């Protein structure tokens, strides 16, 4: 009986501490993602121990400045900044399979939203943006860019 008890204790003690760390969890969503319309690529990376998302590619429409400048930003002093390289995702914290407490900036509306991210499949990231209370939300899916 004692060998079985010892084996049982060893088995369950191995599970202690196997909860993924913030860094291990973050690594699952690091990389380059297409937005839902496939018109923009966003790179999710770690900077100063924080996750951020930056625009690294935009499908340009020649002659249309709205596709490459932040023209609808609610802060008029930021309307001439380029979208390329713009940080649109920041402040995320991992908890129970969800990255939350973050902010996402939508260049099409010029508004920042509270957000949550959840990896649905290895290559599908669900982005939920909240305006005010959590019951007013919109959900989109980003797809990982294939190498």
N, C-alpha and C positions, 0 to 999 in steps of 0.2 A: 504494500500500500504506500509506503514512504517514497519509493521511486516514482510512482505516479503523481504523488503530491508535489515532489520536487520538479518533475517535468511540467506539471501544470503551472507552478509558480514561475518557472523559467519562461514558458510560453507567453504568459500574460505580462511578465515584466519586460519582455522584448517590445511589446506594443507601447509602453510608456515612452514618451518623447518622440514618437514617430509622427506626431502632428507636424505638418510641413511648416517650416519657418517662413517669415515674410519674404525673405530672399528667394527661397525655393519656390514659393507660390508665385512670386512676381515673374520668375523666369518662364513660367508657362505662357504668359501673354506678351513677352518681349518679342519684338520683330516688327515686320511691316504688314500693315493691314489696308485693304481697300475699304473705302466707305461704302454704304449700301448702294449708291448709284454707280460705283466704280469710276468716279471722276476725280478722286483724290486718294493718295496713299498717305497714311499716317504711320510714322515709326514710333512704337512704344519702347521707351528705354529708361534706364535708371540714371538719375542725375542727383548727386548729393543724397544718396539713400532714399530717393523719392522716385516714383513712377511719373513720367511725363509722356505726352504724345505730341509729336511735331509733324506738321505737314512737310512732306519731302517730295511730293510729285502732284502736279495738277494737270488735268486735261484742259489745255488752253483752247479757248475759242478766239481765234485771231480778231483783233480789233475790239474786243469786249473787256474793258478794264475791270468790270465786276468779277471776272474770273481770277484776277491776280492781285487786286488791292482790297483792303478791308473797308470798303466804301460805306457799309451800313452800320459800322460800329456806333453804339450809342454815345461813345466818347468821341466827339468830333476831332480831337487832336490826334486820334489814332487811325483816322480814315485813309491816310496815305501810306500806311505801313503795308509792306508786301505780305501776302498770305504764305508764300514759300518760306519755310523755316519757322513759321509761327507756332508757338506752343498753344495747343487747344485743349489739352487734357492734363490735369495736375491734381495733387493732393489726395491720391487714392490710398486707402488702407485695406489690407486683406483681413477678412473675418468670415469664417464658415463658408468658404467657397465663393465669396463675393468680394469684389473690390468696391468699396463705398467711401463715403465722406469726401468725394472728389468733386471737381468742377470740370465741365466741358463747355467750350466756347463754340458756338455755331456761327461761322462766318456769313452764312446766308441771311440770318436774322439779326446778327450783331449782338446777340444775347448770350450770356453765360448761364448755364443750368447746373444744379446739383446733379450728380450722376452716380450710377452703379454699373459695374461691368461684371459679367459672368461668362465664363468659358463654357459654351454649350457642347461643343465638340472641339477636338484639337485645333481645327482651323476655322471655327465659327465663334465669334465674340459678340455677345449680346450687350448692347449699350442702352441703358434706360436713363433718359433725362427727365428731371423733375422741375416744374415751374412752381415755386412756392411749396405748397403741401404735397406730400408724396402721392396723393390720389390724382393729381393732374400730371400725367406723364406721357412720354412717347418712347417707344422701343424700336430700335433698328438693329440690324445685324451687320457686322463687319466680317469680311473674309480675309484670311491670311493670304498674303501674296506668295505664290509658289516661286521657288528659286529656280 
